[in-house]
């Protein structure tokens, strides 16, 4: 057993984070105690995966109605359809990657990107190489909203800095994987699952290690962490739904805080991820209520 200190543990004490962690834990526990979960947990998991995929695609600019996502079978016709299809494939397979994640997170990330990009992409499943650029995280946003940085909560969103070059991104990804592997060997202690998930999510958005679909991969990895770390073991809390509900501008603004690397910025990011998860819990609670009334 590894006995060293978890380097992520201090993040759990940043301003606002203990309260956010406690609130999320309380709400998740309440959802797991819902009477519908005793009989129809598998259905709630499936619905959460569908709604999470729809929301993750919406954050990429492919904002389709839920019923359209549920109805469609062809996801190769245009860029939006391919994005929705990629998000659905990630949600469908994320739960099957938990055991591999605990020992080889880099292998899981490669698998996630392969699923998203598809076999026809020669760069699918491998990190960027020298000279290869990462696609924008928010490709369909109006450029004017990206030009002015401000600290105001509702002000214009600053421009995201470019990702690090491939060699640096790969080195930082290796460090993240080593940290996660060390956590897997540590039986107790360390940062709570919400903090770990937020860091994995934020690092993947910061590094943009692949040439495409980095946002989808980052949000799928967050879902895997929340499940693997035991906060949401049945994957019924679609944090992506909450992030989409909070809005792309707020998502970008929180990410900029994380990229600053200051205690205030990192805290803002973790709290934002917690808010997204909390709204995802509310979404699945509504699903459970509808099932209980016989509407689903």
C-alpha positions as CSV (number, residue, x, y, z in Angstrom):
1,X,0.0,0.0,0.0
2,X,1.3,3.5,-0.9
3,X,1.4,5.7,2.2
4,X,2.6,9.0,0.6
5,X,0.5,12.2,0.7
6,X,-2.0,12.7,-2.1
7,X,-0.8,15.9,-3.9
8,X,-4.4,16.7,-4.7
9,X,-5.5,16.7,-1.1
10,X,-4.8,20.4,-0.4
11,X,-7.2,21.4,-3.2
12,X,-10.0,20.0,-1.1
13,X,-9.4,22.8,1.4
14,X,-9.6,25.7,-1.0
15,X,-12.2,28.3,-0.3
16,X,-15.7,27.0,-1.1
17,X,-14.5,23.5,-2.0
18,X,-15.3,21.7,1.3
19,X,-18.9,23.1,1.2
20,X,-19.3,22.1,-2.5
21,X,-18.0,18.6,-1.8
22,X,-20.4,18.1,1.2
23,X,-23.4,19.4,-0.7
24,X,-22.8,17.2,-3.7
25,X,-22.3,14.1,-1.4
26,X,-25.6,14.8,0.3
27,X,-27.5,15.2,-2.9
28,X,-26.0,12.1,-4.5
29,X,-26.8,10.1,-1.4
30,X,-30.4,11.3,-1.5
31,X,-30.7,10.3,-5.2
32,X,-29.3,6.8,-4.5
33,X,-31.9,6.5,-1.7
34,X,-34.8,7.1,-4.1
35,X,-37.2,4.2,-4.1
36,X,-37.0,3.9,-7.9
37,X,-33.3,3.0,-7.6
38,X,-34.1,-0.2,-5.8
39,X,-36.0,-1.6,-8.8
40,X,-34.9,0.3,-11.9
41,X,-31.3,1.5,-11.4
42,X,-30.2,0.1,-14.7
43,X,-32.8,2.2,-16.5
44,X,-31.7,5.3,-14.7
45,X,-28.1,4.6,-15.6
46,X,-29.1,4.3,-19.3
47,X,-31.1,7.5,-19.3
48,X,-28.3,9.3,-17.5
49,X,-25.9,8.1,-20.2
50,X,-28.2,9.3,-23.0
51,X,-28.8,12.7,-21.4
52,X,-25.2,13.2,-20.5
53,X,-24.1,12.4,-24.1
54,X,-26.6,14.9,-25.5
55,X,-25.4,17.6,-23.1
56,X,-21.7,16.9,-23.8
57,X,-22.3,17.2,-27.5
58,X,-24.3,20.5,-26.9
59,X,-21.2,21.9,-25.2
60,X,-19.3,21.2,-28.5
61,X,-22.0,23.2,-30.4
62,X,-24.2,20.2,-31.5
63,X,-27.2,21.2,-29.4
64,X,-29.9,18.7,-30.4
65,X,-33.2,18.1,-28.6
66,X,-33.1,15.0,-26.4
67,X,-35.9,13.3,-28.4
68,X,-33.9,13.8,-31.7
69,X,-30.9,12.1,-30.1
70,X,-33.1,9.3,-28.9
71,X,-34.7,8.9,-32.3
72,X,-31.8,9.1,-34.7
73,X,-29.8,6.2,-35.9
74,X,-27.6,7.9,-38.5
75,X,-24.8,10.0,-36.9
76,X,-22.4,10.3,-39.9
77,X,-24.1,12.8,-42.1
78,X,-22.6,16.1,-41.0
79,X,-20.2,17.5,-38.3
80,X,-23.0,18.0,-35.7
81,X,-24.3,14.5,-36.2
82,X,-20.8,13.1,-35.9
83,X,-20.3,15.0,-32.7
84,X,-23.5,13.6,-31.2
85,X,-22.6,10.1,-32.4
86,X,-19.1,10.4,-30.8
87,X,-20.7,11.5,-27.5
88,X,-23.1,8.6,-27.5
89,X,-20.3,6.1,-28.2
90,X,-18.3,7.5,-25.2
91,X,-21.2,7.3,-22.8
92,X,-22.1,3.8,-23.9
93,X,-18.6,2.4,-23.3
94,X,-17.4,4.5,-20.3
95,X,-18.7,2.0,-17.8
96,X,-16.8,-0.8,-19.3
97,X,-13.5,0.9,-18.9
98,X,-13.5,1.3,-15.1
99,X,-11.1,-1.6,-14.3
100,X,-8.6,-0.5,-16.9
101,X,-8.8,3.1,-15.7
102,X,-7.6,2.1,-12.2
103,X,-4.4,0.7,-13.6
104,X,-3.9,2.4,-17.0
105,X,-5.7,5.7,-17.4
106,X,-3.6,6.6,-20.5
107,X,-4.9,3.4,-22.2
108,X,-8.5,4.5,-21.4
109,X,-8.0,8.0,-22.7
110,X,-6.6,6.5,-26.0
111,X,-9.6,4.3,-26.2
112,X,-12.0,7.2,-25.6
113,X,-10.5,9.2,-28.4
114,X,-10.6,6.2,-30.7
115,X,-14.3,5.8,-30.0
116,X,-14.9,9.5,-30.5
117,X,-12.9,10.0,-33.7
118,X,-13.6,6.6,-35.3
119,X,-11.4,4.1,-37.1
120,X,-11.4,6.3,-40.3
121,X,-9.3,9.0,-38.6
122,X,-5.6,8.2,-38.9
123,X,-4.9,10.2,-35.7
124,X,-7.6,8.3,-33.7
125,X,-6.5,7.0,-30.3
126,X,-3.1,8.7,-30.3
127,X,-1.9,12.0,-28.9
128,X,-0.9,14.9,-31.1
129,X,2.5,14.9,-32.7
130,X,4.8,17.8,-33.6
131,X,3.1,20.1,-36.1
132,X,-0.4,18.8,-35.3
133,X,-2.9,21.3,-33.9
134,X,-5.8,20.6,-31.5
135,X,-9.2,21.5,-32.7
136,X,-10.8,24.3,-30.7
137,X,-12.7,23.3,-27.6
138,X,-15.7,25.5,-28.5
139,X,-15.6,25.6,-32.3
140,X,-19.0,27.1,-32.9
141,X,-18.8,30.1,-30.5
142,X,-18.8,33.7,-31.8
143,X,-15.2,34.9,-31.8
144,X,-16.2,38.3,-30.4
145,X,-17.1,36.6,-27.1
146,X,-13.6,35.4,-26.7
147,X,-11.6,38.6,-27.0
148,X,-12.0,40.4,-23.6
149,X,-11.0,38.9,-20.3
150,X,-12.7,40.2,-17.2
151,X,-13.1,39.1,-13.6
152,X,-16.8,40.0,-13.5
153,X,-18.9,36.9,-13.0
154,X,-21.2,37.8,-16.0
155,X,-18.7,39.6,-18.1
156,X,-17.2,38.6,-21.5
157,X,-15.1,35.5,-21.5
158,X,-11.4,35.7,-22.1
159,X,-9.7,33.9,-24.9
160,X,-8.4,30.4,-24.0
161,X,-4.6,30.1,-24.3
162,X,-3.3,27.5,-26.8
163,X,-2.5,24.1,-25.5
164,X,1.1,23.2,-24.8
165,X,3.1,21.6,-27.6
166,X,2.8,17.8,-27.9
167,X,5.9,16.9,-26.0
168,X,4.9,19.0,-23.0
169,X,1.3,17.8,-23.2
170,X,2.5,14.1,-23.2
171,X,4.8,14.7,-20.2
172,X,2.0,16.3,-18.2
173,X,-0.4,13.6,-19.1
174,X,2.1,11.0,-17.9
175,X,2.4,12.9,-14.6
176,X,-1.4,12.9,-14.2
177,X,-1.5,9.2,-15.0
178,X,1.1,8.5,-12.4
179,X,-0.8,10.5,-9.8
180,X,-4.0,8.6,-10.5
181,X,-2.2,5.2,-10.4
182,X,-0.7,6.1,-7.0
183,X,-4.2,7.0,-5.8
184,X,-5.4,3.6,-6.9
185,X,-2.8,1.9,-4.6
186,X,-3.7,4.1,-1.6
187,X,-6.6,2.5,0.3
188,X,-7.7,5.5,2.3
189,X,-7.3,9.2,2.5
190,X,-6.5,11.8,-0.2
191,X,-8.7,14.2,-2.1
192,X,-12.4,13.5,-2.5
193,X,-13.7,12.1,-5.8
194,X,-15.2,15.4,-6.9
195,X,-11.9,17.1,-6.6
196,X,-10.1,14.3,-8.5
197,X,-12.7,14.4,-11.3
198,X,-12.5,18.1,-11.6
199,X,-8.7,18.0,-11.9
200,X,-8.8,15.2,-14.5
201,X,-11.4,17.2,-16.4
202,X,-9.5,20.5,-16.2
203,X,-6.2,19.0,-17.1
204,X,-7.5,17.3,-20.2
205,X,-9.1,20.5,-21.4
206,X,-5.9,22.4,-20.7
207,X,-3.6,19.9,-22.4
208,X,-5.9,19.0,-25.3
209,X,-3.7,16.0,-25.9
210,X,-5.6,14.8,-29.0
211,X,-6.2,16.5,-32.3
212,X,-10.0,16.4,-31.9
213,X,-12.8,15.8,-29.5
214,X,-10.8,16.8,-26.4
215,X,-13.9,18.2,-24.7
216,X,-15.9,15.0,-25.2
217,X,-13.0,12.9,-23.9
218,X,-12.5,15.2,-20.9
219,X,-16.1,15.0,-19.8
220,X,-16.2,11.2,-20.3
221,X,-13.1,10.9,-18.2
222,X,-14.7,13.0,-15.5
223,X,-17.7,10.6,-15.5
224,X,-15.3,7.6,-15.2
225,X,-13.5,9.1,-12.3
226,X,-16.8,9.9,-10.4
227,X,-17.8,6.2,-10.9
228,X,-14.4,4.6,-10.2
229,X,-13.8,6.7,-7.1
230,X,-17.2,5.7,-5.7
231,X,-19.1,9.0,-5.6
232,X,-21.5,7.8,-8.4
233,X,-20.8,4.1,-8.7
234,X,-23.9,3.4,-10.9
235,X,-23.2,6.4,-13.2
236,X,-26.6,8.0,-12.6
237,X,-25.5,11.6,-12.2
238,X,-25.0,13.3,-15.6
239,X,-22.7,16.2,-14.7
240,X,-22.6,17.1,-18.4
241,X,-26.3,18.0,-18.2
242,X,-25.5,20.5,-15.4
243,X,-22.5,22.0,-17.2
244,X,-24.7,22.6,-20.3
245,X,-27.4,24.1,-18.2
246,X,-24.9,26.5,-16.6
247,X,-23.9,27.6,-20.1
248,X,-20.9,27.5,-22.2
249,X,-19.7,31.0,-21.2
250,X,-19.7,30.0,-17.5
251,X,-17.9,26.8,-18.4
252,X,-15.2,28.7,-20.3
253,X,-14.9,31.3,-17.5
254,X,-14.4,28.6,-14.9
255,X,-11.8,26.8,-17.1
256,X,-9.9,30.0,-17.5
257,X,-9.7,30.1,-13.7
258,X,-8.3,26.6,-13.6
259,X,-5.7,27.5,-16.3
260,X,-4.6,30.5,-14.2
261,X,-3.4,28.0,-11.6
262,X,-4.1,30.3,-8.7
263,X,-5.9,28.9,-5.6
264,X,-8.9,31.2,-6.4
265,X,-9.0,30.0,-10.0
266,X,-8.8,26.3,-9.2
267,X,-11.4,26.7,-6.5
268,X,-13.7,28.4,-8.9
269,X,-13.3,25.5,-11.4
270,X,-13.9,22.8,-8.7
271,X,-17.0,24.6,-7.5
272,X,-18.3,25.0,-11.0
273,X,-17.8,21.2,-11.6
274,X,-19.7,20.6,-8.4
275,X,-22.5,22.8,-9.5
276,X,-22.7,20.9,-12.8
277,X,-22.9,17.6,-10.9
278,X,-25.5,18.9,-8.6
279,X,-27.7,19.9,-11.5
280,X,-27.1,16.4,-13.0
281,X,-28.3,14.9,-9.8
282,X,-31.5,17.1,-10.1
283,X,-32.0,15.8,-13.7
284,X,-31.8,12.2,-12.6
285,X,-34.0,12.8,-9.6
286,X,-36.6,14.1,-12.1
287,X,-36.2,11.0,-14.1
288,X,-36.8,8.8,-11.0
289,X,-39.9,10.9,-10.2
290,X,-41.3,10.4,-13.7
291,X,-40.6,6.6,-13.5
292,X,-42.4,6.5,-10.1
293,X,-45.4,8.2,-11.6
294,X,-45.4,5.7,-14.5
295,X,-44.6,8.4,-17.1
296,X,-41.4,6.6,-18.2
